[in-house]
């Protein structure tokens, strides 16, 4: 397994990694389409040590995954620029997590319903006044693509995380004198 090369940035705090994956909203699914890369931004949920996403049941993403299910899912948040009097030491505050595993469609209706409910809880908490029913999930069709929604899971075989924490006193302020030309 590949490890994080820049050890000073490696994050091994599992609580922090879990919290980050629960809180972040967008991830990037990296696939190999023949000999070409293919990356798709997605909403996702992280639950029970697994990554889940959903989308139309057909299309390029699903075709590529069926030919090569090995994926890398990356979640990253940038928090700002860390300044330094030496330009080469200027840096970025961030956290990123990479999840490596095999993507597979979920066929179990109970698991799919649970995952879609978790997505609702994450992206529109409290918006709907009752939980999703299995019947609704079973019959749901995408208005945009005209096909059934497919829920997929990635069971990780490796998770790596990196961070460069915020240094409050050194963070670049966008309303600084430099920006105003003073």
N, C-alpha and C positions, 0 to 999 in steps of 0.2 A: 504494500500500500504506500502511496505517496503521502508524505507528511508535509507540514507547512515548513517551507525553507527558511523564512525569516522568523526564527523562534521567538524573538522579543515581541512579535505581534500575535503569536498564537494564543488563542483563548481556549482554555480547557475547563472553564467554569460551566458545568452542565446546567446549573440553575439559570445562569445568564443566557446561555445558548437557547434553552427551552423558552425562556421569557421572550427573547428576541424573535424566535420563530412564531410564537403565538401572537405577538404584537404587530409584526411587519405585515404589510398588505399585498405587496407584489413580489413575485419571484420570477426567475428566468429559467425556463426549461431548455437545456442544451441537449440536442440530439445529433446523431450522425446519419446524414442522408446520403448513402453511398459513400463517397469520399469527400462530401461537403458538409460543413457545419450548418445547423438549422437551430435557431434560438427563438423561443416563443415566450412573451411576457404573459403571466397568468396570475389570477387570484388563487389562493391556496389555503389549506388549513394543515396544521401540524397537530396531530392528536395520537396518543398512545404510541409514541415513538415512530410514527409513520407520517409521510407526506401524502396529501390528497389534493387532487384538482379535478375539474370537470370541464366539459365542453361538448361540442357537437360530436356525434358518434362516427362521423366520417371526416374526410379532409386529409390534408397533407400530414398534419401532426400524427394522426392515428396510423396512417399508412407507414410513415417512417418508424414509429414505435413498434409496429407489428414486424417490420423487417429487422430492426435492431433495438431491443428494449432497454439497452444500457443507456442511462441518462445521467446528467449532472444538473441539479437544480440549485441555482444560486440566488441568495437573498442578500441584499446589501443596502445599507443606509449610510448616507454621508451627512455628517453633523456640522461641517464648516471647515474653514482653513485655519491651521495653527501657524501663527507668524513666528519669524525668527529674524534677527538682524542680519544673519547670513542667508542670502536667498536660497542657496542649495539645501538649507535645513528647514525651509518652509514645508509644511506637511498638511495632511488632511486627517481630520478626526472622522472615524468611521467604525462600522462593525459589518462583517460579512460572514456568511455561513454557506458552505458548499456541501450538498448532499449527493452522494453517489449511490446508485442502485439500479434496479430494473423496474421499469414502469409496467404495470399490468392493469387491464380493465377489471373492474369489480362486477361480478355477476350476482353476488348475494344481495337481495333486496333490502334486508335489514341493515347491512353495512352501508349500502349506498344511501339509504334514508338517514342513517346516523350522520354520515359525512355531510350530506346536503343541509341537514339541520345545523351542524357545526358551522357551515359556511354562512348560513342565515344569522346565526348568533354572532359571528365575527363581523360581518359586513353591514348588517342592518339590525343590530340588537334591539329587541323590544318592538320592532316595527309590526310584526305579525302577532296576533293575539292568541294563536294556537300553534302547536308543533306541526310539522309536515307529517302527512299520513303516508303510509307505504303505498296506498292506492294512487295518491297524487304523484308520487315519484315514479311509480310503475307506468303511469299513463302520460307523464310529462313529455311534451314535444317542444323543441325549440322553435319559436316563431320566426327567428332569423334564418336558420338553416333548414328547417323543415324535417329534421330527423331527430331521433331520440338523443337525449343527453347521456353522455358516457362519463362515469366517474372512474377515475384511475387512482391507483396507489403506488407509492414507491416505498419499498422496505429498504432502508439504507444498509449498505454494507460498509460505508465509511462516511463520516461527517467530520469536516474540518471547519475551524472558525478562526478568524483574525479580527483584531481590533486595534485601533489607535484612539485611546480615550480623549475626550474633550479636556483641554487645558484652559480653563475659564479665563485666566489672566492673559493668555496668549492668543485667544481667538480673534480673528479678523472681524472688525465691525464695519458693516457696509456703509455707515454714515460717517466714516472717518474724515478727517481733514484732507487726506490725500484724495479721496473720492470727490470732495467738494472743490478741489483745486486750490486749497488754502495752504 
